[in-house]
């Protein structure tokens, strides 16, 4: 699996940030040996200072927060309690006036303004500070304490002042947090920039989340290594499906957390309108997931990880101590709910529209085109069409083909637009925004078309590409069989040579739109040896009106038909083979990855439903309900996680690298989230949310029950999520595959 652990763009770090991460990791790897001794902590702090890291955040013109988050992640990975966050907060608050400039180790305390009602508070009168401060980190090594008073001002005190008494507390945190009492302690007062304190608190919470994410990642990586080497019952425990699925779930959550933290850090300067939403979403997500990952790590280690000297124990303590600071999960969700529910307008849309959009050009183009080619009258007629037929609009497909929208992903040399994956996503989002259908084109022009261009015979290209370009041809997927659903290597449909043709016999099942598509991309076995699995499969583009094909459609729960299709001596020319004989598996893998990228983009529709649910909650007067607010905030963070996972798989597609693992992660998370979101909507709105779109007063125009039904298909389609988890574990985490019982 490609690097997915770094904070930066969804697929890679910038060169500078890669260097920063590697520098910090090497430094900690050679200079930090672990432990909580104050002398050792001060020594590593001095090394960080000499590297110039203790001034990060001082220059307001520099985008320092992503750099701060990288350092925090690496400190978490190394279980290193250097007082870096306190220095970074002092730098963000005070700029060049920060005492961190001299290399002085600091402690920082927000008081109740940080979100924790038990944190204590201080007041400053006549230049001296009085009060109690709890949960103070770094007091065991600090030379100065910076504390926020009740009036929002910041005060700097000497950690050795005679009126300052600090007592370590017992608990999960190692080194311990301190209770500090200030009794007439002289202090230097600073007035913070107006409105800067909430953002400083967000930066602190995000820094703690980054450190917890680094600790959880390191514990997870150790668990993966252990699962590959620890043997039980004669085989490594990493070959057990239960272990594989635990680890697959964990890597999905860890990557989603890292991607959210990265997006929030970048938004602070790149997209200020989105900064608070993305930061709060990342903080909420980490607060409600990373502890679970740490627990799963210990479940895999078993008793060996329970020893305090084991590194996993330090990571467990760090994760729990960090994500519960400055308010904890419920307070994080309460703050996020305020942003989502207590202000006019659509907070998600405002965040999306802020900053630069690399796909803004195509958005303007498709919006202008839709204004003329998908009118309100077209949409009205579409909504009057039975739901199962609505997305199969051949007339609209012809319009898209006429004006060139069918070839977004095709290379320019083949007459395509050669749009970037992000532009293709923007196109999909704009069609969803106005309920415009492109069902006939999704498989044919977007998934199969590029494979025909790359691997098709001249006859196949001449036969099918013009019709796919014009929107007059459509393709269904002929993969699954009664004995080969997700396990396509076991398929039994045969294609036997007969002169210049092949004769096909067999059966395909669960074929969406098999009753209306003009062609099928058919996976068939061309090597009869049952021991040859992947190497015995070929692909064909088969006209659905070929003699010998019997189609039996069935209405599926998600509102569309799927079909059982039987092939009895169906003749297809060899020229309709896609790729070489017995060489279909690699092409099939590419097509499956493309399908999963499309399915991962299902996160776009999940985001749209969340927007509608939030609007309904506001409109129905439910936004004051604490249970509703808590549920909405938690789900909104998950929706943002699904969006980031989908965005990563889309950005990685289109090149030589096929993002099989990343696409599977996005598909698993988005499909299961759609079930959690729709079930939550039913909990919030009650029975009316289970009604269809034509029912009076139905919330979100009936999308709740529609998406709930569709989510079942998304979970099992394109390979069941259980199979996806196994693939993530084996191909992504390099765990050993399961061994059969007889071996």
Secondary structure, DSSP 8 states (H G I E B T S, - for coil): ----S-SSSSS---HHHHHHHHHHHHHHHHH------HHHHHHHHHHHHHTTGGGTT--TTS--HHHHHHHHHHHHHTT---SHHHHHHHHHHHGGG-GGGGT--EEEE-GGGGT-TTSEEEEEETTEEEEEEEEE-STTT-SEEEEE-TTS-EEEEETT-TTEEEEE--SS-SS--EEEEEEEEE-EEE---TTHHHHHHHHHHHHHHHHHHHHHHHHHHHHHHHHHH-EETTEEGGGSHHHHHHHHHHHHHHHHHHHHHHHHHHHHHH-HHHHHHHHHHHHHHHHHHHHHHHHHHHHHHGGGGGSTTSHHHHHHHHHHHHHTSTTHHHHHHHHHHHHHHSSSS-HHHHHHHSS--TTHHHHHHHHHHHHHHS-HHHHHHHHTS-HHHHT--HHHHHHHHHTTGGGTTS-GGGT-----HHHHHHHHHHHHHTT---HHHHTIIIIIHHHHHHHB-HHHIIIIIHHHHHT---EEEE--BTTBSS-GGG---EEEEETTEEEEEEEEEEEETTTT-SEEEEEEE----TT--GGGEEEEEEETTSTTEEEEEEE-TTSSEEEEEEEEEEEEEGGGEESSTT-HHHHHHHHHHHHHHHHHTTHHHHHHHHHHHHHHHHHTT-TT-HHHHHHHHHHHHHHHHHHHHHHHHHHHTTSSS--HHHHHHHHHHHHHHHHHHHHHHHHHHGGGGGS-TTSTT-GGGGHHHHHHHHHHHHHHTTS-HHHHHHHIIIIIS-------TT-
